[in-house]
């Protein structure tokens, strides 16, 4: 029986994480702490038998990927489908401002994600899941039996894990959060996906 192992990693802490600004498709650089977080994680990757690496094409994930894989001889591919959710008018705005301007959609985003509708030309959680799962399934299909590092974003990783583990979007935030540089491992066989570890930092 062929087992494909996926290691999902969120990018390191960024300047906008510190400022509590929503990033989405916009970008901010890793902080010094975010760089150190990434280097600390990199020390543990050498013994995992990684064979491939896929990253979101956002600069913060590519910066994280470069730091994580600098000592590894891995083929790396940037994949637009692994980007963070498009947050529309929220991108670049502080959380306090968003809560004040869009209280209903803010509440739905964090408490009723299946009901969330973006302000502006953003994505719903279902939109994001469709996009990211398409990319994920392509990766799995291309590399059966491989051990793959996937560097992505908080919400994108959440919805991909929800898909693999048959978790409804309505319950998305009832499970653990995805902290910067946290590691989530899923093993996939022909008939099931098993969460091996969650939220390791």
Rosetta blueprint (number, residue, H / E / L):
1 X L
2 X L
3 X L
4 X E
5 X E
6 X E
7 X E
8 X E
9 X E
10 X E
11 X L
12 X L
13 X L
14 X E
15 X H
16 X H
17 X H
18 X H
19 X H
20 X L
21 X E
22 X L
23 X L
24 X L
25 X L
26 X L
27 X L
28 X L
29 X L
30 X E
31 X L
32 X H
33 X H
34 X H
35 X H
36 X H
37 X H
38 X H
39 X H
40 X H
41 X H
42 X H
43 X H
44 X H
45 X H
46 X L
47 X L
48 X L
49 X L
50 X L
51 X L
52 X E
53 X E
54 X E
55 X E
56 X E
57 X L
58 X L
59 X H
60 X H
61 X H
62 X H
63 X H
64 X H
65 X H
66 X H
67 X H
68 X H
69 X H
70 X L
71 X L
72 X L
73 X L
74 X L
75 X E
76 X E
77 X E
78 X E
79 X E
80 X H
81 X H
82 X H
83 X L
84 X L
85 X L
86 X L
87 X L
88 X H
89 X H
90 X H
91 X L
92 X L
93 X L
94 X E
95 X H
96 X H
97 X H
98 X H
99 X H
100 X H
101 X H
102 X L
103 X H
104 X H
105 X H
106 X H
107 X H
108 X H
109 X H
110 X H
111 X H
112 X L
113 X L
114 X L
115 X L
116 X L
117 X L
118 X L
119 X L
120 X L
121 X L
122 X L
123 X L
124 X L
125 X H
126 X H
127 X H
128 X H
129 X H
130 X H
131 X H
132 X H
133 X H
134 X H
135 X H
136 X H
137 X H
138 X H
139 X H
140 X H
141 X H
142 X H
143 X L
144 X L
145 X L
146 X L
147 X E
148 X E
149 X E
150 X E
151 X E
152 X E
153 X L
154 X H
155 X H
156 X H
157 X H
158 X H
159 X H
160 X H
161 X H
162 X H
163 X H
164 X H
165 X L
166 X L
167 X L
168 X L
169 X H
170 X H
171 X H
172 X H
173 X H
174 X H
175 X L
176 X L
177 X L
178 X L
179 X L
180 X L
181 X L
182 X L
183 X E
184 X E
185 X E
186 X E
187 X E
188 X E
189 X L
190 X L
191 X L
192 X L
193 X E
194 X E
195 X E
196 X E
197 X E
198 X E
199 X E
200 X E
201 X L
